């Protein structure tokens, strides 16, 4: 694995940890009613998606080891380009049901 790929994986890992920290003790209603937290979480999702995008360019072999990397990039694009139509329930579902799997994959690649 290239050094730059490792840095990108570390960026993803850090963003995942931040999302966990930002949403600790929250439910969907608490998340939706706190625009500061929801904006921070969306920003971290953008970072994760951009890191995956850069990984696809710089180290395709590592990129391909992230099961849903292309969908992660697509999610990032929807957050950025569709900022005015973000469905918080979808964001919440992704962070609760998809991020634990991504965290496991990224941790495995970093090791």
C-alpha positions as a LaTeX table, in Angstrom:
\begin{tabular}{lrrr}
\hline
Residue & $x$ (\AA) & $y$ (\AA) & $z$ (\AA) \\
\hline
Unk1 & 0.00 & 0.00 & 0.00 \\
Unk2 & 1.26 & 3.44 & $-0.91$ \\
Unk3 & 1.94 & 6.01 & 1.84 \\
Unk4 & $-0.69$ & 8.34 & 0.40 \\
Unk5 & $-3.28$ & 5.54 & 0.50 \\
Unk6 & $-2.52$ & 4.99 & 4.17 \\
Unk7 & $-2.98$ & 8.72 & 4.84 \\
Unk8 & $-6.36$ & 8.65 & 3.07 \\
Unk9 & $-7.44$ & 5.62 & 5.10 \\
Unk10 & $-6.40$ & 7.44 & 8.27 \\
Unk11 & $-8.50$ & 10.44 & 7.16 \\
Unk12 & $-11.49$ & 8.12 & 6.73 \\
Unk13 & $-10.88$ & 6.57 & 10.13 \\
Unk14 & $-10.65$ & 9.98 & 11.81 \\
Unk15 & $-13.90$ & 11.11 & 10.17 \\
Unk16 & $-15.61$ & 7.91 & 11.34 \\
Unk17 & $-14.46$ & 8.53 & 14.91 \\
Unk18 & $-15.68$ & 12.13 & 14.71 \\
Unk19 & $-19.11$ & 11.02 & 13.49 \\
Unk20 & $-19.35$ & 8.63 & 16.44 \\
Unk21 & $-18.37$ & 11.43 & 18.82 \\
Unk22 & $-20.77$ & 13.95 & 17.28 \\
Unk23 & $-23.74$ & 11.57 & 17.49 \\
Unk24 & $-23.04$ & 9.92 & 20.85 \\
Unk25 & $-26.27$ & 9.69 & 22.82 \\
Unk26 & $-28.42$ & 11.05 & 20.00 \\
Unk27 & $-31.40$ & 9.53 & 18.27 \\
Unk28 & $-32.75$ & 10.61 & 14.88 \\
Unk29 & $-34.92$ & 13.34 & 16.37 \\
Unk30 & $-32.02$ & 14.79 & 18.34 \\
Unk31 & $-29.84$ & 14.68 & 15.26 \\
Unk32 & $-32.40$ & 16.43 & 13.07 \\
Unk33 & $-33.09$ & 19.11 & 15.67 \\
Unk34 & $-29.40$ & 20.01 & 16.04 \\
Unk35 & $-28.28$ & 21.73 & 12.82 \\
Unk36 & $-24.73$ & 22.20 & 14.10 \\
Unk37 & $-24.27$ & 18.47 & 14.66 \\
Unk38 & $-25.99$ & 17.46 & 11.45 \\
Unk39 & $-23.80$ & 19.88 & 9.48 \\
Unk40 & $-20.68$ & 18.51 & 11.18 \\
Unk41 & $-21.70$ & 14.92 & 10.39 \\
Unk42 & $-22.44$ & 15.78 & 6.77 \\
Unk43 & $-19.01$ & 17.42 & 6.50 \\
Unk44 & $-17.36$ & 14.25 & 7.81 \\
Unk45 & $-19.30$ & 12.19 & 5.27 \\
Unk46 & $-18.00$ & 14.54 & 2.59 \\
Unk47 & $-14.44$ & 13.92 & 3.80 \\
Unk48 & $-14.96$ & 10.15 & 3.75 \\
Unk49 & $-16.32$ & 10.33 & 0.20 \\
Unk50 & $-13.55$ & 12.60 & $-1.03$ \\
Unk51 & $-10.89$ & 10.37 & 0.54 \\
Unk52 & $-12.43$ & 7.38 & $-1.27$ \\
Unk53 & $-12.44$ & 9.35 & $-4.51$ \\
Unk54 & $-8.76$ & 10.23 & $-4.13$ \\
Unk55 & $-7.98$ & 6.64 & $-3.21$ \\
Unk56 & $-9.61$ & 5.47 & $-6.46$ \\
Unk57 & $-7.19$ & 7.67 & $-8.39$ \\
Unk58 & $-4.03$ & 7.09 & $-6.38$ \\
Unk59 & $-4.27$ & 3.43 & $-5.32$ \\
Unk60 & $-6.95$ & 1.49 & $-7.16$ \\
Unk61 & $-5.98$ & $-1.80$ & $-5.53$ \\
Unk62 & $-6.66$ & $-0.43$ & $-2.04$ \\
Unk63 & $-9.79$ & 1.36 & $-3.24$ \\
Unk64 & $-11.22$ & $-1.92$ & $-4.51$ \\
Unk65 & $-10.84$ & $-3.45$ & $-1.05$ \\
Unk66 & $-13.47$ & $-1.07$ & 0.33 \\
Unk67 & $-16.71$ & $-2.90$ & $-0.44$ \\
Unk68 & $-18.99$ & 0.08 & $-1.10$ \\
Unk69 & $-16.43$ & 2.73 & $-2.04$ \\
Unk70 & $-18.22$ & 3.81 & $-5.21$ \\
Unk71 & $-21.50$ & 4.22 & $-3.31$ \\
Unk72 & $-19.67$ & 6.23 & $-0.64$ \\
Unk73 & $-18.46$ & 8.63 & $-3.32$ \\
Unk74 & $-22.00$ & 8.85 & $-4.70$ \\
Unk75 & $-23.35$ & 9.62 & $-1.21$ \\
Unk76 & $-20.78$ & 12.39 & $-0.83$ \\
Unk77 & $-21.86$ & 13.84 & $-4.17$ \\
Unk78 & $-25.52$ & 13.78 & $-3.13$ \\
Unk79 & $-24.70$ & 15.61 & 0.11 \\
Unk80 & $-22.68$ & 18.28 & $-1.65$ \\
Unk81 & $-24.72$ & 18.82 & $-4.80$ \\
Unk82 & $-28.10$ & 18.17 & $-3.23$ \\
Unk83 & $-27.40$ & 20.12 & $-0.05$ \\
Unk84 & $-30.87$ & 21.64 & $-0.16$ \\
Unk85 & $-32.64$ & 18.27 & $-0.23$ \\
Unk86 & $-30.71$ & 16.16 & 2.28 \\
Unk87 & $-32.89$ & 13.49 & 3.86 \\
Unk88 & $-31.69$ & 13.32 & 7.47 \\
Unk89 & $-33.32$ & 9.93 & 7.95 \\
Unk90 & $-31.13$ & 8.50 & 5.19 \\
Unk91 & $-28.00$ & 10.08 & 6.67 \\
Unk92 & $-28.94$ & 8.68 & 10.07 \\
Unk93 & $-29.56$ & 5.22 & 8.62 \\
Unk94 & $-26.17$ & 5.24 & 6.88 \\
Unk95 & $-24.31$ & 6.29 & 10.01 \\
Unk96 & $-26.05$ & 3.71 & 12.19 \\
Unk97 & $-26.13$ & 0.77 & 9.78 \\
Unk98 & $-23.30$ & 1.19 & 7.26 \\
Unk99 & $-20.47$ & 2.94 & 9.09 \\
Unk100 & $-19.64$ & 0.09 & 11.50 \\
Unk101 & $-18.88$ & $-2.16$ & 8.50 \\
Unk102 & $-16.78$ & 0.58 & 6.86 \\
Unk103 & $-14.90$ & 1.12 & 10.12 \\
Unk104 & $-14.04$ & $-2.58$ & 10.28 \\
Unk105 & $-12.82$ & $-2.60$ & 6.69 \\
Unk106 & $-10.72$ & 0.54 & 7.09 \\
Unk107 & $-9.20$ & $-0.70$ & 10.35 \\
Unk108 & $-8.29$ & $-3.98$ & 8.63 \\
Unk109 & $-6.63$ & $-2.15$ & 5.74 \\
Unk110 & $-4.68$ & 0.12 & 8.08 \\
Unk111 & $-3.33$ & $-2.90$ & 9.96 \\
\hline
\end{tabular}
